[in-house]
Amino acid sequence: MKIIWKRGFVRLVLVAGILWMLLILAVLSFHVWSCQSSSVFFSVICNKESKVYNFLNTWGFVPEQHRCPIPVVSNPERIVIPEGRTHDQIVKNISYVMEDEPLKDGSQSSQLFGGHQSWKQREKSFNLSSSMKVHCGFMHNGGADMDLVDIEYVKNCRFVVASGIFDGYDVPHQPSNISDRSKKLFCFLMVVDEISLDFIKANVTVREDHNRGQWVGIWRLILLKHSPYDEPRRNGKVPKILTHRLFPQAQYSIWIDGKMELLVDPLQILERYLWRGKNTFAIAQHKHHRSIYEEADANKRRKRYARPLIDLHMKIYYYEGMESWSPKKSSVSDVPEGAIIIREHTAMSNLFSCLWFNEVNLFTPRDQLSFGYVVYRLGGAFRFFMFPNCEYNSLFVLHPHTREHSSKVEWVKSLSEFKGNGSSMKESRGGLGLWTPYPGDLNSVALPKVVRASKAG
């Protein structure tokens, strides 16, 4: 009886183990399948930022992303670089507000990186003229300061590949397929905060040159001291959108997010997306969304920022005439994939970047919600190339973050949670437009109904 019982117990354990493994495999298979399903019900279950999904993707169990060949010039050495700069016909000169206006009582407001832009100043900034002066971050004593050694280094950078890592979410990924010509021509600049610099030094090799410059492979680390915002994601918008302010000598720049590994030579990128079509600004189309209201709905479902503040942001835009995207619009989409931005720093391109940043500074840090609005407000004066998403996916390899980002404000479900003790969840230096009385009546604004005709994204 003992022998029979032992054998039966062993078999029971084996069968239970096999059933348990089969259950795990079934769950993992369902997770991958749900992310690829065309059914809205199943696609909403998918979490593409989860550790499980990233693990499966690393081991090749996730189907390949939608990619297509990019029609680039085969040899970067043969690319002819245009002489001179592109001249804009409408905006020819742009200068920047560096100090807030004194308050009516004669006192001075606290110094903020984005300043205290009033609703009247915001409205005026969309009225185009040959010479313009606008808010564009970098207010006096507002933070985001660079070391003198880095300031001197970037003065010689006419062609820039820029990226950024904030709050220690990533380590630099070395670009692939870079030609010798591009290595000599381009400055590869990785903007970091103090936390990220310490994290990078603890996890990868950082070398220091004779001028005290810090390097990780091809990337020159550019430290931004005195972070201008409480929210790391909002800090990341400074080098991303205001590349022309951070590196004022640059004529061309390619921005890539910190979690991306560039696969295409930057000269080929400039030729394909700027020079061939005589463009000064290029960005990819979003894979799933074309309307900012659909993108806002996805942000709320994914808890990317406080839901009531996203709704307030969208109500202001809808009140100001921003309609849902339709085929009647001149642009192929109102929502970009913002992880790659390709620019020539002309006056008009710089103005657009400033206005885009001002919206991110005033409202939510979800920059994809503001891009199409600024295009709408400029009324067709800003020309840009929005290229196919399948090409976007062929430009890089996407690496998972080293850890999940989390912020208390992302979980807020109602404005009442910001009252009393909850006021500590408010950002003190960004998003101030959401807490400043709006000059219009938003009470009667009903946001357009979102019909999810695509995957969750």
C-alpha positions in Angstrom: 0.0 0.0 0.0 2.9 2.4 0.8 4.5 1.7 -2.6 1.2 2.2 -4.5 0.5 5.4 -2.5 3.9 6.8 -3.2 3.6 6.0 -6.9 0.2 7.6 -7.0 1.4 10.7 -5.3 4.3 11.1 -7.7 2.0 10.7 -10.6 -0.4 13.2 -9.1 2.4 15.8 -8.7 3.6 15.2 -12.3 0.1 15.6 -13.7 -0.6 18.7 -11.6 2.8 20.2 -12.8 2.0 19.5 -16.4 -1.5 21.0 -16.1 0.0 24.0 -14.4 2.5 24.6 -17.2 -0.2 24.1 -19.8 -2.3 26.7 -18.0 0.6 29.2 -17.9 1.3 28.6 -21.7 -2.4 29.1 -22.4 -2.5 32.4 -20.5 0.7 33.7 -22.2 -0.6 32.7 -25.6 -3.9 34.5 -24.9 -1.9 37.6 -23.8 0.0 37.7 -27.0 -3.1 36.9 -29.1 -5.1 39.7 -27.4 -2.4 42.2 -28.3 -2.8 41.3 -31.9 -6.5 40.8 -32.0 -8.6 43.1 -34.2 -11.4 42.8 -31.6 -11.7 45.9 -29.5 -12.9 43.8 -26.5 -9.8 41.7 -26.5 -7.3 44.4 -27.5 -8.2 46.5 -24.5 -7.0 43.6 -22.3 -3.5 43.9 -23.7 -0.8 45.8 -21.8 2.2 46.3 -24.1 4.2 47.9 -21.4 3.9 44.9 -19.0 7.0 42.9 -18.0 5.3 39.8 -19.3 4.8 41.3 -22.8 8.4 42.6 -22.9 9.7 39.2 -21.8 7.8 37.4 -24.6 8.8 40.1 -27.1 12.5 39.6 -26.1 12.3 35.9 -26.7 10.6 36.3 -30.1 7.1 35.1 -29.1 5.4 38.3 -30.1 4.7 38.7 -33.9 6.9 41.3 -35.7 5.7 44.9 -35.6 4.2 46.4 -38.8 7.3 47.4 -40.7 8.0 48.3 -44.3 11.1 49.2 -46.3 12.2 52.8 -46.1 13.2 54.3 -49.6 16.5 55.7 -48.4 19.6 56.4 -50.5 21.7 53.3 -50.3 25.1 55.0 -49.7 25.3 57.9 -47.1 28.6 58.9 -48.6 26.9 60.0 -51.8 24.2 62.2 -50.2 24.5 65.8 -51.2 23.9 68.2 -48.2 22.0 71.3 -49.2 23.9 74.6 -48.9 22.6 77.4 -46.7 19.3 77.4 -44.8 15.7 77.2 -45.8 14.0 80.6 -45.6 10.4 81.0 -44.4 8.0 83.3 -46.1 5.8 84.1 -43.2 7.8 84.1 -40.0 11.3 85.4 -40.5 12.5 86.2 -37.0 11.6 84.8 -33.6 12.7 85.9 -30.2 11.8 84.6 -26.7 10.2 85.9 -23.6 12.8 85.4 -20.8 11.1 87.3 -17.9 7.5 87.3 -16.6 5.7 90.6 -16.6 5.4 92.0 -13.0 2.1 91.4 -11.3 -0.5 94.2 -11.0 0.4 94.7 -7.3 4.0 95.3 -8.3 5.3 92.0 -6.9 7.2 89.4 -8.9 5.8 85.9 -9.4 7.9 82.8 -8.7 10.3 81.8 -11.5 9.1 78.9 -13.6 10.8 77.3 -16.6 7.8 77.8 -18.8 6.8 81.1 -17.2 3.4 82.3 -16.3 1.9 82.7 -19.7 -1.5 84.3 -19.6 -4.5 83.3 -21.7 -4.2 86.6 -23.6 -0.5 85.9 -24.3 -1.3 82.4 -25.4 -3.9 83.7 -27.9 -1.5 86.3 -29.3 1.2 83.7 -29.9 -0.9 82.1 -32.7 -1.2 85.4 -34.6 1.6 85.1 -37.2 3.8 88.0 -38.3 7.3 88.3 -39.8 8.8 89.0 -36.3 7.5 87.3 -33.2 8.3 87.1 -29.6 6.9 84.1 -27.7 7.2 82.0 -24.6 9.5 79.1 -25.2 10.7 77.7 -21.9 14.1 78.6 -20.4 12.8 81.5 -18.4 15.5 83.2 -16.3 16.3 81.1 -13.2 13.7 78.5 -14.2 16.0 75.5 -14.2 17.3 73.1 -16.9 20.9 74.5 -16.7 23.8 73.0 -18.6 27.4 72.8 -17.5 29.8 75.2 -19.2 31.8 72.4 -20.7 28.7 71.1 -22.4 27.6 74.5 -23.6 31.0 74.9 -25.3 30.8 71.5 -26.8 27.4 71.9 -28.4 28.4 75.2 -30.0 30.1 73.2 -32.7 27.1 70.9 -33.4 25.4 71.8 -36.6 23.9 68.3 -37.1 22.4 66.7 -34.0 21.0 63.3 -33.0 19.4 64.0 -29.6 17.8 61.8 -27.0 17.0 61.9 -23.3 16.8 59.8 -20.2 15.0 61.1 -17.1 14.5 59.6 -13.6 16.7 56.5 -14.4 14.2 54.7 -16.7 16.8 53.7 -19.4 20.4 53.4 -20.3 21.8 54.7 -23.6 21.4 52.3 -26.6 24.1 52.5 -29.2 22.9 53.4 -32.8 23.5 50.8 -35.5 24.5 51.2 -39.1 26.1 54.6 -38.7 28.5 55.6 -41.5 31.9 57.1 -40.9 30.7 60.3 -42.5 27.8 60.6 -40.1 30.1 59.8 -37.1 32.2 62.8 -38.1 29.2 65.1 -39.0 26.7 64.5 -36.2 26.8 65.2 -32.5 25.0 62.4 -30.7 23.7 64.1 -27.5 22.0 62.2 -24.7 20.3 64.6 -22.3 20.0 63.3 -18.7 19.1 64.5 -15.2 21.1 63.9 -12.0 19.2 60.7 -11.2 19.7 59.2 -14.6 23.4 60.1 -14.7 24.0 58.3 -11.4 21.9 55.3 -12.7 23.9 55.2 -16.0 27.2 55.3 -14.2 26.2 52.4 -12.0 25.1 50.2 -14.9 27.3 51.0 -17.9 30.8 52.3 -18.6 31.0 56.1 -18.7 34.3 57.5 -19.9 35.5 61.1 -19.4 37.6 62.9 -22.0 40.3 65.5 -21.4 37.7 68.3 -21.4 35.6 66.6 -18.7 33.0 65.5 -21.2 31.2 62.3 -20.3 30.5 59.6 -22.9 28.7 56.3 -23.3 29.9 54.9 -26.6 28.9 57.4 -29.3 26.6 59.3 -27.0 27.8 62.5 -25.3 26.0 62.8 -22.0 24.5 66.3 -21.4 23.5 66.9 -17.8 20.5 69.2 -17.2 20.8 70.5 -13.6 17.9 71.8 -11.6 15.0 69.9 -13.2 12.3 72.4 -14.2 9.3 70.1 -13.4 8.1 67.7 -10.7 7.0 65.2 -13.3 9.9 63.3 -15.1 7.8 62.8 -18.2 7.3 66.6 -18.4 11.1 67.1 -17.9 11.6 64.9 -20.9 9.7 67.3 -23.1 12.3 69.9 -22.7 15.0 68.4 -24.9 12.4 66.6 -27.1 10.4 69.6 -28.2 12.9 72.5 -27.4 15.9 71.0 -29.1 16.5 74.3 -30.9 16.7 76.1 -27.6 19.0 73.6 -25.9 21.3 73.4 -28.9 20.9 76.8 -30.6 23.8 76.3 -33.1 22.2 73.2 -34.6 20.6 73.5 -38.1 19.3 70.0 -38.2 18.2 67.6 -35.5 16.8 64.1 -35.2 15.1 63.4 -31.8 14.7 59.8 -30.7 13.2 58.6 -27.4 15.7 57.2 -24.8 14.3 53.6 -25.0 15.0 53.4 -28.8 18.0 52.0 -30.7 18.4 53.8 -34.0 18.9 51.5 -37.0 19.2 53.9 -39.9 22.1 56.3 -40.7 21.0 59.9 -39.8 22.1 61.3 -43.1 19.8 58.9 -44.8 17.0 60.0 -42.5 17.5 63.7 -43.3 17.7 63.0 -47.1 14.5 60.8 -47.0 12.3 62.9 -44.8 13.5 66.5 -45.2 15.7 67.2 -48.3 14.0 65.0 -50.8 10.6 66.6 -50.3 11.9 70.0 -49.3 10.4 69.7 -45.9 11.6 71.3 -42.7 9.7 69.1 -40.2 8.8 65.4 -40.3 7.1 63.1 -37.8 5.4 59.7 -38.1 1.7 59.0 -38.2 0.3 57.3 -35.1 -0.4 53.6 -35.7 -3.9 53.5 -34.3 -5.3 57.0 -33.7 -6.0 60.0 -35.9 -8.2 62.1 -33.7 -6.9 63.7 -30.5 -10.1 62.7 -28.7 -9.5 59.1 -29.5 -5.9 59.5 -28.3 -7.2 61.2 -25.1 -9.6 58.3 -24.5 -6.7 55.8 -24.8 -4.6 57.9 -22.4 -7.4 57.7 -19.8 -7.8 54.0 -20.2 -4.1 53.5 -19.9 -3.9 55.8 -16.9 -1.2 58.0 -18.5 -2.4 61.1 -16.6 -5.3 62.2 -14.4 -8.5 61.5 -16.3 -10.4 64.6 -15.3 -7.4 66.8 -16.3 -7.3 65.1 -19.7 -11.0 65.8 -20.1 -10.5 69.4 -19.1 -7.6 69.7 -21.6 -9.8 68.3 -24.4 -12.8 70.5 -23.5 -10.6 73.6 -23.9 -9.5 72.4 -27.3 -13.0 71.5 -28.4 -14.3 74.9 -27.2 -11.7 76.6 -29.3 -12.8 74.8 -32.4 -10.6 71.7 -32.6 -12.8 69.1 -34.4 -12.2 65.4 -34.5 -10.1 64.3 -37.4 -11.8 63.5 -40.7 -10.7 62.8 -44.3 -11.7 66.4 -45.1 -8.7 67.7 -43.1 -5.5 68.5 -45.0 -3.3 66.4 -42.7 -3.3 62.6 -42.8 -3.8 62.6 -39.0 -3.9 64.9 -36.0 -2.0 62.4 -33.8 1.7 61.7 -34.3 4.1 59.0 -33.0 6.3 61.5 -31.2 9.3 59.2 -30.5 11.1 60.4 -33.6 11.1 64.1 -34.7 13.1 65.3 -37.7 13.7 69.0 -38.1 15.5 71.8 -39.8 15.6 74.6 -37.3 14.0 77.3 -39.4 12.0 80.2 -37.9 8.7 78.6 -38.6 9.8 75.2 -37.3 11.2 76.8 -34.2 7.9 78.7 -33.6 5.9 75.6 -34.0 8.1 73.8 -31.4 7.7 76.7 -29.0 3.9 76.8 -29.4 3.7 73.0 -29.0 5.9 73.1 -25.9 3.7 75.9 -24.4 0.6 73.7 -24.7 2.5 70.9 -23.0 3.6 73.3 -20.3 0.1 74.7 -19.7 -1.9 71.5 -19.9 -1.1 67.8 -19.7 2.4 66.4 -20.5 0.8 64.1 -23.2 2.3 65.9 -26.2 0.5 63.8 -28.7 -2.7 65.6 -27.6 -1.3 69.0 -28.4 0.4 68.5 -31.7 -2.7 68.5 -33.9 -4.2 71.5 -32.0 -1.1 73.7 -32.7 -1.3 72.6 -36.4 -5.0 73.6 -36.4 -4.3 77.0 -34.8 -1.6 77.9 -37.4 -4.2 77.4 -40.1 -2.1 75.7 -42.7 0.9 78.0 -42.4 3.0 75.2 -40.8 3.9 72.6 -43.4 5.2 69.2 -42.3 5.7 65.7 -43.6 3.8 63.0 -41.6 5.2 59.7 -42.9 3.7 56.2 -42.7 3.8 54.4 -39.4 5.3 51.3 -41.0 8.5 53.3 -41.9 8.6 54.6 -38.3 8.8 51.0 -37.0 11.7 50.3 -39.4 13.8 53.2 -38.0 14.5 51.7 -34.6 14.4 48.8 -32.2 12.3 49.5 -29.1 13.8 48.4 -25.8 11.7 48.1 -22.6 12.2 50.6 -19.8 14.4 49.4 -16.9 11.5 49.9 -14.6 7.8 51.0 -14.7 7.0 54.7 -14.5 4.4 55.6 -11.9 3.0 58.8 -10.6 0.1 59.4 -8.2 -1.5 61.9 -10.5 -2.1 59.1 -13.1 -4.6 57.4 -10.8 -6.8 60.4 -10.0 -10.4 59.8 -11.1 -12.1 63.1 -10.1 -11.1 66.7 -9.4 -12.3 66.4 -5.8 -9.3 64.1 -5.1 -7.0 67.2 -5.6 -8.7 69.1 -2.8 -7.5 69.2 0.8 -4.7 66.7 1.5 -4.9 65.7 -2.2 -3.5 69.0 -3.3 0.0 67.5 -2.9 -0.7 65.5 -6.1 -0.9 68.7 -8.1 2.2 69.5 -10.2 3.5 72.8 -8.8 5.5 73.9 -11.8 3.6 72.5 -14.8 0.0 72.1 -16.0 -0.9 75.5 -14.4 -3.4 76.2 -17.2 -5.6 73.5 -15.9 -5.9 75.3 -12.5 -6.1 78.9 -13.9 -9.7 80.1 -14.5 -10.4 79.7 -18.3 -11.9 82.8 -19.9 -14.6 80.8 -21.7 -17.6 78.8 -20.4 -16.7 75.1 -20.5 -19.7 73.9 -18.5 -21.8 73.3 -21.6 -19.0 71.6 -23.6 -19.7 68.0 -24.4 -16.7 66.2 -25.9 -17.3 64.3 -29.2 -18.1 60.7 -28.8 -15.2 58.4 -29.4 -15.8 55.4 -31.6 -12.8 53.1 -31.3 -12.4 51.8 -34.8 -8.9 50.4 -34.1 -6.9 48.5 -31.5 -6.3 50.0 -28.1 -2.8 51.1 -29.0 
